[in-house]
Amino acid sequence: MAKSETIINTERLQLREIVDSDLENIFNGLSNEDVTKYYAVSFSSLEETKTQMEWYKNLRHEKTGIWWAICSKDHQIFYGAIGYNDLDQEHQKAEIGFWLLPQFWRQGFIKEALSPVIDYGFTILNLHRIEAFVESGNEASSRMLKSKSFNYEGTLRECELKSNHFISLDVFAKINQSTS
């Protein structure tokens, strides 16, 4: 991956790499119960959220992923985040994830951001496979992935512990047809 900052522009959005000044925006999202209902992490303070910010930096530094802030074109509004983690260069695969602040749900922002991020994964990161692990019951994310030609591959039953309860994860994947 290139060391310079990666920016992706769409019709309404600018996706730019997450930076330290996004701390409050990340906290606002990952402390919101509506966002974290189906998300793997949740924070109750800005101090706790710094661990997530370090995680974003480490992904880039260790070349194991990249996450972008989803923003308005004029940089005035932060909508959410999207990106890759668990990048495995040997096997040419990575996990994709995304989240939005609730006030921006159902406005097409993830749908708009997902296409160029998938393209980035296939063309720039040279991925063959993009995976998504969606908590069972998260119908909105499942529908979004299916709309982008991700295939449902099965369910990992009660595979993670969240809030003292075992949860199941639905596995989706998209294969780069040009590398098959």
C-alpha positions as CSV (number, residue, x, y, z in Angstrom):
1,M,0.0,0.0,0.0
2,A,1.2,3.5,-0.7
3,K,2.3,5.6,2.2
4,S,0.6,8.8,1.0
5,E,-2.9,9.5,2.1
6,T,-5.5,7.8,0.0
7,I,-8.6,9.9,-0.9
8,I,-11.6,8.6,-2.8
9,N,-14.2,11.0,-4.2
10,T,-17.7,10.0,-5.2
11,E,-20.6,12.2,-6.4
12,R,-21.5,13.3,-2.9
13,L,-18.7,12.0,-0.7
14,Q,-15.1,12.2,0.1
15,L,-13.5,9.2,1.7
16,R,-10.3,10.2,3.4
17,E,-8.1,8.2,5.7
18,I,-9.1,8.5,9.4
19,V,-6.8,11.0,11.3
20,D,-6.3,11.9,14.9
21,S,-8.7,14.8,14.7
22,D,-11.5,12.3,13.9
23,L,-11.4,11.1,17.6
24,E,-14.7,12.9,18.6
25,N,-16.5,11.7,15.4
26,I,-15.4,8.1,16.0
27,F,-16.5,8.3,19.6
28,N,-19.9,9.7,18.6
29,G,-20.4,6.7,16.3
30,L,-18.9,4.0,18.4
31,S,-20.5,5.1,21.6
32,N,-24.0,5.2,20.0
33,E,-26.0,2.2,20.9
34,D,-27.8,2.2,17.6
35,V,-24.5,2.0,15.8
36,T,-22.9,-0.6,18.0
37,K,-26.0,-2.8,18.3
38,Y,-24.5,-4.9,15.5
39,Y,-20.9,-3.7,15.8
40,A,-18.0,-5.4,17.5
41,V,-16.7,-2.5,19.5
42,S,-18.3,0.2,21.7
43,F,-16.7,2.9,23.8
44,S,-18.0,5.0,26.7
45,S,-15.3,7.7,26.7
46,L,-13.0,9.7,24.4
47,E,-10.1,8.1,26.3
48,E,-11.3,4.6,25.5
49,T,-11.8,5.6,21.8
50,K,-8.1,6.4,21.5
51,T,-7.6,2.6,21.4
52,Q,-9.7,2.5,18.2
53,M,-7.6,5.4,16.8
54,E,-4.4,3.5,17.4
55,W,-6.0,0.5,15.8
56,Y,-6.6,2.5,12.6
57,K,-3.0,3.8,12.6
58,N,-1.6,0.3,13.2
59,L,-3.6,-1.1,10.3
60,R,-2.0,1.3,7.9
61,H,1.5,1.1,9.5
62,E,1.5,-2.7,9.6
63,K,-0.1,-2.9,6.1
64,T,-3.0,-4.9,7.4
65,G,-5.8,-2.6,6.3
66,I,-7.0,0.9,5.7
67,W,-10.1,2.8,7.0
68,W,-11.6,6.0,5.6
69,A,-13.8,8.6,7.2
70,I,-17.0,9.0,5.1
71,C,-17.4,12.8,4.8
72,S,-19.3,15.3,2.7
73,K,-17.4,16.7,-0.3
74,D,-16.8,20.0,1.5
75,H,-15.4,18.2,4.6
76,Q,-18.0,19.8,6.8
77,I,-20.0,16.7,7.7
78,F,-18.6,13.3,9.1
79,Y,-21.1,10.5,8.2
80,G,-19.3,7.4,9.4
81,A,-16.4,5.1,8.4
82,I,-15.6,2.3,6.0
83,G,-12.6,0.2,5.4
84,Y,-10.5,-3.0,5.3
85,N,-8.8,-4.9,8.1
86,D,-7.3,-8.3,8.4
87,L,-5.6,-7.8,5.1
88,D,-3.8,-11.0,4.2
89,Q,-1.5,-10.3,1.2
90,E,-0.4,-13.9,0.9
91,H,-3.9,-15.1,0.3
92,Q,-5.1,-11.8,-1.3
93,K,-8.1,-11.3,1.0
94,A,-9.4,-8.8,3.5
95,E,-12.4,-8.1,5.7
96,I,-14.6,-5.1,4.8
97,G,-16.6,-3.2,7.4
98,F,-18.6,0.0,7.7
99,W,-20.8,2.1,9.9
100,L,-22.8,5.3,9.8
101,L,-24.1,7.8,12.4
102,P,-27.9,7.1,12.7
103,Q,-29.0,10.5,11.4
104,F,-27.4,9.6,8.1
105,W,-29.0,6.1,7.7
106,R,-31.1,5.4,4.6
107,Q,-29.6,8.2,2.5
108,G,-27.5,6.0,0.3
109,F,-24.1,6.9,1.7
110,I,-22.8,3.4,2.4
111,K,-24.1,2.2,-1.0
112,E,-22.2,5.2,-2.6
113,A,-19.0,4.6,-0.7
114,L,-19.0,0.8,-1.0
115,S,-18.5,0.6,-4.8
116,P,-15.2,2.6,-4.9
117,V,-13.9,0.9,-1.8
118,I,-14.5,-2.5,-3.3
119,D,-12.8,-1.3,-6.5
120,Y,-9.9,-0.1,-4.4
121,G,-9.6,-3.5,-2.8
122,F,-9.6,-5.3,-6.1
123,T,-7.4,-2.9,-8.1
124,I,-5.0,-1.2,-5.6
125,L,-4.8,-3.8,-2.8
126,N,-4.9,-6.7,-5.4
127,L,-7.4,-8.6,-3.5
128,H,-9.0,-11.8,-4.8
129,R,-11.6,-12.1,-2.0
130,I,-13.3,-9.5,0.1
131,E,-15.1,-10.9,3.2
132,A,-17.7,-9.4,5.5
133,F,-18.8,-10.8,8.8
134,V,-22.2,-9.5,9.8
135,E,-23.9,-10.2,13.1
136,S,-27.0,-12.3,12.4
137,G,-30.0,-10.1,12.5
138,N,-28.3,-7.1,10.9
139,E,-30.6,-7.1,7.9
140,A,-29.6,-3.7,6.7
141,S,-25.9,-4.6,6.3
142,S,-26.8,-8.0,4.8
143,R,-29.1,-6.4,2.2
144,M,-26.4,-3.8,1.4
145,L,-23.8,-6.5,0.8
146,K,-26.1,-8.6,-1.3
147,S,-26.9,-5.4,-3.4
148,K,-23.2,-5.2,-4.2
149,S,-23.0,-8.9,-5.3
150,F,-21.6,-10.3,-2.1
151,N,-22.6,-13.9,-1.7
152,Y,-23.9,-15.3,1.6
153,E,-21.6,-18.3,2.5
154,G,-23.0,-19.4,5.8
155,T,-23.3,-18.6,9.5
156,L,-20.7,-19.1,12.2
157,R,-23.0,-20.0,15.0
158,E,-22.4,-18.6,18.4
159,C,-18.8,-17.8,17.5
160,E,-18.2,-14.6,19.5
161,L,-19.0,-13.3,22.9
162,K,-20.6,-9.9,23.1
163,S,-22.2,-8.4,26.2
164,N,-22.0,-11.8,27.9
165,H,-24.0,-13.4,25.1
166,F,-22.8,-15.6,22.3
167,I,-23.6,-14.1,18.9
168,S,-23.6,-15.7,15.4
169,L,-22.0,-14.1,12.4
170,D,-23.2,-14.4,8.8
171,V,-20.3,-14.7,6.3
172,F,-20.5,-12.8,3.0
173,A,-17.8,-12.7,0.3
174,K,-17.2,-11.1,-3.1
175,I,-14.6,-12.6,-5.5
176,N,-12.6,-10.6,-7.9
177,Q,-13.7,-12.2,-11.2
178,S,-10.7,-10.8,-13.1
179,T,-8.3,-12.9,-10.9
180,S,-10.4,-16.2,-11.0
